[in-house]
Amino acid sequence: MLAVIGLVIGVVAGFLLEPTVPLGLQPYLPIALVAALDALFGAARARLDGVFNDRVFVVSFVFNVLIAAFIVFLGDQLGVGTQLSTAVIVVLGIRIFSNAAAIRRHVFKA
């Protein structure tokens, strides 16, 4: 329940304060968002499977975001940022849809 309350407070604060992302960090925001979604879907799947561990979730969440951002940063430094960003999105997208399918099978038994 605390997580839901924190989420609601965060969303309301975001709408009221309208924070801006610095220009230098804007290329990393979509990648970080997809990496965070991957961790969230993985946590939901683990919860339904009965193997959820909050420590694993936090570490997975932080490292997914950091590794994805680092790969995009490295791609920008090498001049192939778009290609590596696409690769990260594809890999994480596959993981998200895989976890979503497992959640669907678990919830709907189909």
Secondary structure, 3 states (H helix, E strand, C coil): CHHHHHHHHHHHHHHHHCCCCCHHHHHHHHHHHHHHHHHHHHHHHHHHHCCCCHHHHHHHHHHHHHHHHHHHHHHHHHCCHHHHHHHHHHHHHHHHHHHHHHHHHHHHCC
